């Protein structure tokens, strides 16, 4: 197994969920703005090339995924599975882009996996700035989309999924194992390493207490089972491993 963090940069986020790229010249924290990385992950397995969430779409006139995949010598047609933890815009806009009101999908050779209830919930959130309403509506029509009803299960012998709630009502977590290596991805329930330093229920989560409990559980499991934890929004650290 090979883990490739797809670095899309650091962004400031205002209260209306607008993302603006942060450069070295303006990296100081601005009151009222959060800062976060956007970092999908590409997992190379023996029989699959898996994308864990897919980041942003067009930023400053450029489609982000073309650039970050190309940096690793990969084109979008090689991806076999796209796993969506949830449907907030900073996790799904990299699926493609709108051109003359038509959505141009970039992963036509891949099966895209999302939770059906998560999609229903996202459809009900029209006007919520966390979502790209047009893309959420288009998503249902993708011929390669698989909306999952099960609460847990396997997508392949290597890939396990579970509906865990927390950050969104039907948020998914994924565990991928091959050989003696296991990676864990909790999406925005565990987006940055410092979330483990304080047992806090964050207001940005749909169910902050549930997300807090999940983080404690996953930290203990990761320590004992030697998982590598992937961090989508951490400003510096893409992966985390614990010592017993």
Beta strands, then each sheet from edge to edge (+ up, - down):
strand 1: 2-13
strand 2: 19-21
strand 3: 34-44
strand 4: 49-52
strand 5: 58-59
strand 6: 62-63
strand 7: 81-83
strand 8: 96-99
strand 9: 102-105
strand 10: 111-115
strand 11: 145-148
strand 12: 152-154
strand 13: 159-163
strand 14: 172-178
strand 15: 181-185
strand 16: 228-230
strand 17: 239-240
sheet 1: 2+ 1- 3+ 4- 7- 10- 11-
sheet 2: 5+ 6-
sheet 3: 8+ 9-
sheet 4: 12+ 13- 14+ 15- 16- 17+
end
